[in-house]
């Protein structure tokens, strides 16, 4: 059911992208929007992991420098039956982690210094199991595609705004009142709709990764305690990461530009995630 919902959301994003292209440029605009979507998704597919790692300041970390992290990872990749991802360290004090890569064979997991210092072995295991679930479920690819399509929608809307200002878009043969009204509505509503659709994908993936991670470990207790700690510390210690990378984190980091309410967060409320994990202790 969750796979169907994600497919529908991605389809809606693509249709919205084509619709906004058609509103501003007619059939030619729709074709241009489709080309932009294909190009941006190609970039996301092959380079999103490198972009995310570079933007977070992550550096490769060896087994000698992080034996506890490698021990947890060795144990969980065997249970998950996936290849060992590349491991990275983010030199920041706020505890957090994210996974990136287009598939399990090209995956990376990055953790902050603060996470390794704060978590005990069971909590670290819960966090890593969550991230490996993202890898195994191909969540990273889905999120990257959603982000690039949403970015293309916003970009085309911006181009449409300038086109309307200078009177260069909308098509010569289009009815000025009807076509102009549609273009204005697209200009206002399309980026907002793209954001909401992208949030729908991101949020449901976090719930699924929590549940899958708990099942991978065999219980949800370590992940519950880890999320509680992560929530508390990330309210106090800011992280220097761009929004595209913060959306990948296990919990939403505190950033200098964070001014929106939880309605516009890429992550579901921590209290809801923890409540669902606690329910697993009853239904197991």
Wavefront OBJ file of the C-alpha trace (Angstrom):
o trace
v 0.000 0.000 0.000
v 2.827 2.420 0.871
v 4.548 1.634 -2.444
v 1.327 2.442 -4.300
v 0.959 5.727 -2.411
v 4.544 6.711 -3.224
v 4.027 5.867 -6.901
v 0.873 7.982 -6.972
v 2.657 10.899 -5.319
v 5.559 10.743 -7.780
v 3.085 10.539 -10.657
v 1.246 13.577 -9.287
v 4.520 15.514 -9.076
v 5.364 14.640 -12.679
v 1.897 15.600 -13.922
v 2.127 18.866 -11.992
v 5.469 19.572 -13.639
v 4.018 18.915 -17.099
v 0.927 20.987 -16.263
v 2.922 24.027 -15.255
v 5.038 23.712 -18.404
v 1.887 23.569 -20.528
v 0.314 26.532 -18.687
v 3.262 28.793 -19.425
v 4.406 27.516 -22.802
v 1.708 25.333 -24.368
v 2.764 21.991 -25.901
v 6.310 23.292 -26.338
v 6.447 24.234 -22.674
v 5.199 20.776 -21.681
v 7.916 19.149 -23.776
v 10.534 21.411 -22.223
v 9.289 20.512 -18.731
v 9.562 16.811 -19.517
v 13.129 17.231 -20.806
v 14.069 19.182 -17.672
v 12.589 16.456 -15.469
v 14.538 13.724 -17.268
v 17.820 15.649 -17.081
v 17.394 16.526 -13.401
v 16.465 12.964 -12.492
v 19.568 11.737 -14.314
v 21.721 14.066 -12.234
v 19.924 12.961 -9.066
v 20.343 9.273 -9.923
v 24.085 9.402 -10.531
v 25.323 12.285 -8.374
v 22.888 12.906 -5.475
v 25.047 10.870 -3.061
v 28.208 12.842 -3.860
v 26.333 16.138 -3.553
v 24.801 15.197 -0.171
v 28.101 13.964 1.273
v 30.032 17.007 0.081
v 27.406 19.469 1.318
v 27.459 17.934 4.806
v 31.257 17.956 5.033
v 31.342 14.168 5.419
v 34.734 12.428 5.199
v 35.466 8.688 4.881
v 36.048 6.936 8.189
v 38.135 3.780 8.581
v 37.475 0.660 10.638
v 40.423 1.528 12.861
v 38.946 4.914 13.788
v 35.358 3.681 14.318
v 35.460 -0.009 15.322
v 32.106 0.181 17.146
v 30.353 1.654 14.102
v 31.831 -0.996 11.802
v 30.898 -3.796 14.199
v 27.260 -2.668 14.236
v 27.261 -2.254 10.462
v 28.823 -5.696 9.859
v 26.142 -7.340 11.965
v 23.198 -5.521 10.365
v 24.204 -5.775 6.689
v 24.441 -9.531 7.188
v 20.907 -9.633 8.575
v 19.617 -7.276 5.869
v 21.448 -9.221 3.137
v 22.819 -6.100 1.454
v 26.387 -5.027 0.572
v 28.439 -3.061 3.080
v 27.895 0.663 2.405
v 30.699 3.180 2.508
v 30.909 4.876 5.895
v 31.467 8.584 6.460
v 31.920 10.857 9.459
v 30.385 14.344 9.634
v 32.532 16.538 11.934
v 29.620 18.214 13.707
v 28.540 17.936 17.370
v 24.784 17.580 16.748
v 23.834 13.873 16.730
v 22.393 12.797 13.386
v 22.846 10.411 10.466
v 21.718 9.875 6.892
v 21.998 7.354 4.069
v 22.475 8.176 0.411
v 23.122 6.405 -2.882
v 21.081 5.160 -5.823
v 20.856 1.489 -4.739
v 22.252 -0.936 -2.108
v 25.358 -1.556 -4.219
v 26.163 2.173 -4.351
v 25.131 3.284 -0.865
v 26.826 5.401 1.788
v 25.935 6.025 5.423
v 27.160 9.148 7.207
v 27.033 9.761 10.958
v 28.041 12.789 12.982
v 30.672 12.867 15.692
v 27.919 13.800 18.114
v 25.959 10.635 17.293
v 28.905 8.336 18.012
v 29.593 10.119 21.288
v 25.982 10.168 22.490
v 24.572 6.747 21.555
v 25.161 3.491 23.402
v 25.529 0.296 21.368
v 21.815 -0.551 21.281
v 20.836 3.001 20.311
v 23.510 3.143 17.613
v 22.224 -0.163 16.280
v 18.709 1.279 16.069
v 19.923 4.334 14.124
v 22.015 2.285 11.681
v 19.151 -0.181 11.149
v 16.890 2.759 10.268
v 19.397 4.040 7.699
v 19.977 0.588 6.213
v 16.218 0.243 5.829
v 16.257 3.376 3.677
v 18.967 1.723 1.566
v 17.184 -1.623 1.283
v 13.828 0.016 0.475
v 15.374 2.252 -2.233
v 14.033 5.269 -0.351
v 17.062 7.346 -1.303
v 16.334 7.067 -5.014
v 12.644 7.892 -4.489
v 13.446 10.925 -2.352
v 16.030 12.186 -4.846
v 13.600 11.912 -7.763
v 10.866 13.646 -5.770
v 13.228 16.441 -4.787
v 14.444 17.030 -8.333
v 10.944 17.064 -9.825
v 9.786 19.454 -7.101
v 12.843 21.605 -7.780
v 12.044 21.647 -11.499
v 8.464 22.717 -10.759
v 9.670 25.599 -8.622
v 12.256 26.617 -11.235
v 9.744 26.599 -14.099
v 7.320 28.619 -11.963
v 10.060 31.188 -11.398
v 10.774 31.317 -15.136
v 7.042 31.684 -15.735
v 6.922 34.626 -13.366
v 9.594 36.466 -15.338
v 7.925 35.461 -18.599
v 4.619 36.943 -17.451
v 6.338 40.125 -16.305
v 7.908 40.644 -19.708
v 4.955 39.242 -21.656
v 6.881 36.460 -23.299
v 5.057 33.331 -22.150
v 1.608 31.827 -22.385
v 1.427 31.109 -26.121
v 0.306 33.494 -28.892
v -2.885 31.669 -29.744
v -4.055 31.133 -26.211
v -7.042 33.004 -24.851
v -5.531 35.801 -22.781
v -8.060 35.710 -19.975
v -8.350 31.929 -19.621
v -4.693 31.169 -20.307
v -3.525 34.039 -18.157
v -5.690 32.943 -15.237
v -4.398 29.370 -15.435
v -0.817 30.611 -15.583
v -1.314 32.841 -12.541
v -2.891 29.987 -10.566
v -0.031 27.680 -11.535
v 2.471 30.340 -10.564
v 0.990 30.619 -7.069
v -0.126 27.073 -6.327
v 2.319 24.772 -8.158
v 5.402 25.260 -5.926
v 3.239 24.910 -2.810
v 1.604 21.741 -4.167
v 5.027 20.335 -5.088
v 6.240 20.951 -1.535
v 3.238 19.199 -0.001
v 3.576 16.195 -2.321
v 7.292 15.923 -1.563
v 6.582 16.099 2.170
v 4.057 13.294 1.770
v 6.746 11.059 0.279
v 9.402 11.998 2.857
v 7.175 11.544 5.877
v 5.770 8.145 5.011
v 9.272 6.878 4.235
v 10.452 7.794 7.734
v 7.649 5.789 9.347
v 8.436 2.822 7.128
v 12.190 2.985 7.853
v 11.488 3.126 11.610
v 9.373 -0.028 11.434
v 11.753 -1.852 9.090
v 14.737 -0.908 11.234
v 13.071 -2.174 14.391
v 12.257 -5.479 12.690
v 15.831 -5.769 11.418
v 17.215 -5.443 14.952
v 14.456 -7.573 16.470
v 13.007 -4.916 18.775
v 12.272 -1.154 18.741
v 13.735 -0.216 22.130
v 17.145 1.057 20.960
v 15.606 3.151 18.196
v 13.010 4.602 20.585
v 15.704 5.751 23.003
v 17.836 7.032 20.102
v 14.968 9.126 18.700
v 14.281 10.568 22.158
v 17.935 11.615 22.489
v 18.103 12.910 18.939
v 14.995 15.020 19.458
v 16.334 16.553 22.655
v 19.832 17.347 21.398
v 18.818 18.599 17.955
v 16.673 21.258 19.595
v 19.821 22.696 21.179
v 22.711 22.107 18.764
v 22.397 23.522 15.227
v 23.802 21.815 12.141
v 25.369 23.522 9.157
v 23.734 21.610 6.284
v 21.588 22.696 3.312
v 17.858 21.843 3.236
v 18.332 19.113 0.600
v 20.697 17.258 2.932
v 18.777 17.917 6.134
v 15.771 16.191 4.529
v 17.827 12.974 4.432
v 18.686 13.010 8.154
v 17.089 10.577 10.596
v 15.641 13.577 12.471
v 15.218 17.143 11.238
v 18.300 19.110 12.344
v 18.149 22.568 13.814
v 19.475 24.989 11.213
v 20.012 28.731 11.156
v 17.181 29.242 8.662
v 14.621 27.016 10.368
v 11.550 29.248 10.727
v 8.659 27.117 9.470
v 6.345 25.062 11.640
v 6.267 21.275 11.695
v 3.594 21.406 8.973
v 6.351 22.093 6.443
v 8.939 19.710 7.921
v 10.225 16.864 5.766
v 10.024 14.644 8.862
v 6.920 13.514 10.757
v 6.675 14.577 14.415
v 9.047 12.591 16.611
v 6.286 11.958 19.127
v 4.241 10.204 16.421
v 7.196 8.105 15.283
v 7.972 7.025 18.824
v 4.312 6.240 19.495
v 4.193 3.933 16.459
v 7.372 2.187 17.581
v 5.949 1.711 21.086
v 2.886 0.132 19.505
v 5.176 -2.470 17.963
v 6.152 -3.598 21.457
v 2.476 -4.421 22.037
v 1.717 -6.091 18.703
v 4.926 -8.107 18.257
l 1 2 3 4 5 6 7 8 9 10 11 12 13 14 15 16 17 18 19 20 21 22 23 24 25 26 27 28 29 30 31 32 33 34 35 36 37 38 39 40 41 42 43 44 45 46 47 48 49 50 51 52 53 54 55 56 57 58 59 60 61 62 63 64 65 66 67 68 69 70 71 72 73 74 75 76 77 78 79 80 81 82 83 84 85 86 87 88 89 90 91 92 93 94 95 96 97 98 99 100 101 102 103 104 105 106 107 108 109 110 111 112 113 114 115 116 117 118 119 120 121 122 123 124 125 126 127 128 129 130 131 132 133 134 135 136 137 138 139 140 141 142 143 144 145 146 147 148 149 150 151 152 153 154 155 156 157 158 159 160 161 162 163 164 165 166 167 168 169 170 171 172 173 174 175 176 177 178 179 180 181 182 183 184 185 186 187 188 189 190 191 192 193 194 195 196 197 198 199 200 201 202 203 204 205 206 207 208 209 210 211 212 213 214 215 216 217 218 219 220 221 222 223 224 225 226 227 228 229 230 231 232 233 234 235 236 237 238 239 240 241 242 243 244 245 246 247 248 249 250 251 252 253 254 255 256 257 258 259 260 261 262 263 264 265 266 267 268 269 270 271 272 273 274 275 276 277 278 279 280 281 282 283 284
